[in-house]
């Protein structure tokens, strides 16, 4: 990233350039990312190609501006953090699905981030509803966060059985657990962005992927809650957990919500790619 790209990204987030790449600055960047850059899969349903190259990801986040799903959001965030002086490693994960089954290899992309003040953190701005702040990599006890109570658990054979994973864990793998339920199994071997191309292709094309069968656009709100547009259903979740749902009737209303609540300007309402398989 060049200086102009960094400035454009920080402007999108609404933050000033941190003086040093500290843990506290990372916390602010992480939260602001979740509040301003939506988790969304609109490209899949608009017929837009998803390209895992740094320039394309930055153009989407700072130029369009849009959001994306894990590979795009954490890929772009990694580029920003690296440019700001953080030590960033890309990590692959497999997401827990129904009955504790793990998803495909390279199912998810998360970040291990080292800071100038000696900390190491799990940063993830691309999982949808997850922690609002980075998680302490070294901590194996409970970590309270506005998004829930989290733990990083060694994913050995015993841990896999206790959590219902059913798949053998690799050496050093971690299960990321939220409110007692495993979210994803994280490898600790460093990857590069190109390693995730096959996973992104599968999620954006396969009729078995939940991303091709549903529309989602979601972000954290200023009060710590969440707003989500799933198709034509607008769900507002308060910080305390209460929910309010509203069905949007017209295309104009849907486009207005994308524009006013998510900062996304569209010229047409996306149609679910594999609607017959929902």
C-alpha angles and dihedrals in degrees: 000000000000124000094263091054091049091050091049091050093048090048089055089052093045095233135118122241108275116241092224133012095252132156092250092054089048090054091054093046091048095051094043090051091055091049098047110026110060126223100235142152098201095126090066091057096038093055093246119150116242109219120186098212122121097237093049092048093049092047089054095049100039104022109040090022106231141131129229143188130286101295092048100040098043091038091056093041090053090055091051094047092048091051089051092055103263121138104240131187125185113225131193123226140180117223122230111239135173116344091005095293117154122235130231124305111275087022092146140016122218134166136239108204129193119202135207091247093061102263129132119205142183105230120189123167093158108066100082111228103026141112116333091211132039115273122238105254095208097046115098097177127081117301115201116214134164086254094056143284111309137192134183106216128190104248100219123145092277093048091049091052094046092050096043095245097138093194126099112253125229121238109286096007117150132209112219106215127194121192090341096310123104113241103183143343111240125207115213098210113108116248136188127234093254090062089071098055094098092049092049090048092051094048092047097045113023118100085217093061115097088217092067092046100052143032121232137173116170142159141168114262127227092256092055096261128108138246119204133181109199107180101306096337115102112201122189115192118193122219089255092056102256114137136209121192129195130180114225112221108193135044088237090058092050093049090047092056092049089051101040102034102032104023092238119137113203130174094208140020112260116243120216108259097215099026092148090063099052 
